[in-house]
C-alpha cells in the first residue's frame, strides 16, 4: 500500500485497528496516546506527529519501509 498523505496513514491505521477488533480507546491505551488523538489521526488531521504515528503503528503491529520512488515492492 502506498501512503502519501496524512489521510492515507490514518485510513491505513483505522483499517488495521478494525481488523484487530480494537476500539479507538483500546488502541489509544495500547499506544500511549489519547482516544481523541486516535480519532483525529484516523481522519487525516495534519497535527499528527511522526513520533505518535509510529507509536500507533507499533501498537497495531505495523511498520514503515522506505523505498526509492518507483521501487515499490
N, C-alpha and C positions, 0 to 999 in steps of 0.2 A: 504494500500500500504506500502510495506517495503522499506524504504530508507536507503541505506547503504553507498553510496558514494556521493561525491560532484556532480557527473554527475546525480545521481538519484534525488537529491534535485533540481538541475537546470531543469531537464526534467519535474519534477512534477510542478514546478512553471511556466514553459513555457506552459504546457498543461492547467493549470488553467487560465493563462493570456489569452490564445486564447479562452477558453470557455467564458470568460467575455467580449471578444471583445476588449481588450486593446492592444495598440501598446506597444512596449518596452519603447518608450518615455513617454507615458501616465503612465505606471506603475512606471517608474523611478521618475516622478514628484510626484506621489501619495505616493511613499515610501521614498522620500527624498534622492535618490541616482542618479547617472548619468545613461544615456542610455547605455553608454559603459560598465559600471559595470553590468547592467542587462544582456547585451549580453554575457559577459564573464561568468557570473553566470549560465545562461541557458545552456551554452556549457560545464559546469563542471569544470571551472577554479578553481584551488586549492587555490587561494588567496582570496576567499570569506570569510570575517569574519562572525562569527556567529551573531554578532550584526546586520550587514546589511542583512543577510539572514532572520533574524527574522523581520526586518522592511518590507522586501518584502513580506514575508508570511502574515504578519498582513495586509498589503495593499491589498492582494488577498483574505482576509477572511479565511486564513488557519491557523491551529495551529499545534503544535507538541505535541504528547503524548508519554511519556516514558513508556515502558513495559519491564518487565523482559524477557530475552531470552526464546523463546518457549511459551510465553503467549500472542501472538498476538491476537488482537480482531478485 
